[in-house]
């Protein structure tokens, strides 16, 4: 399963510590998202996360999306 840059950034913003944590946090916040495009992106990302294994999730590099402490 290939995630888009936007999907990967969204996972990183919620909780990239585990597939389950990312899915749960994103799903819990769906009702709070007012922007239709962002809500669609979040729903699609949750569906993709649900369709992969924990091992596949662990192979995704989220470090590129971490904030630089120097900024």
C-alpha positions as CSV (number, residue, x, y, z in Angstrom):
1,X,0.0,0.0,0.0
2,X,1.4,3.3,-1.0
3,X,0.4,6.4,0.9
4,X,0.5,9.9,-0.7
5,X,2.6,12.6,0.8
6,X,-0.5,14.2,2.2
7,X,-1.7,10.9,3.8
8,X,1.8,10.3,5.3
9,X,1.9,13.9,6.7
10,X,-1.5,13.4,8.2
11,X,-0.5,10.2,9.9
12,X,2.6,11.9,11.3
13,X,0.4,14.8,12.6
14,X,-1.9,12.4,14.5
15,X,0.3,9.6,15.9
16,X,2.9,7.7,13.9
17,X,3.9,5.5,16.9
18,X,1.7,2.6,15.7
19,X,-0.9,1.8,13.0
20,X,-3.6,1.3,15.6
21,X,-2.8,4.5,17.4
22,X,-2.9,6.5,14.2
23,X,-6.2,4.9,13.1
24,X,-7.8,5.4,16.5
25,X,-6.8,9.1,16.9
26,X,-7.7,10.0,13.3
27,X,-11.1,8.2,13.5
28,X,-11.8,9.9,16.9
29,X,-11.2,13.3,15.4
30,X,-13.2,12.8,12.2
31,X,-16.3,14.4,13.6
32,X,-14.3,17.5,14.6
33,X,-12.9,18.1,11.1
34,X,-14.9,20.8,9.3
35,X,-13.0,21.0,6.0
36,X,-14.5,18.6,3.5
37,X,-11.2,17.9,1.7
38,X,-9.4,17.2,4.9
39,X,-12.2,15.0,6.2
40,X,-12.1,13.0,2.9
41,X,-8.3,12.7,3.2
42,X,-8.6,11.5,6.8
43,X,-11.3,8.9,6.0
44,X,-9.3,7.6,3.0
45,X,-6.2,7.4,5.2
46,X,-8.0,5.5,8.0
47,X,-9.2,3.0,5.4
48,X,-5.7,2.5,4.0
49,X,-4.3,2.1,7.5
50,X,-6.9,-0.6,8.2
51,X,-5.9,-2.5,5.1
52,X,-2.2,-2.8,5.9
53,X,-0.3,-4.9,8.5
54,X,1.6,-3.5,11.5
55,X,4.8,-4.6,9.8
56,X,4.0,-2.6,6.6
57,X,3.2,0.4,8.8
58,X,6.5,0.0,10.7
59,X,8.4,0.3,7.4
60,X,7.0,3.8,6.7
61,X,9.5,6.6,7.4
62,X,7.8,9.4,9.2
63,X,11.0,11.2,10.2
64,X,10.9,13.5,7.1
65,X,7.6,15.0,8.6
66,X,9.0,15.6,12.1
67,X,9.3,19.3,13.0
68,X,12.8,20.7,13.2
69,X,13.5,21.9,16.8
70,X,15.8,24.7,15.4
71,X,12.9,26.5,13.7
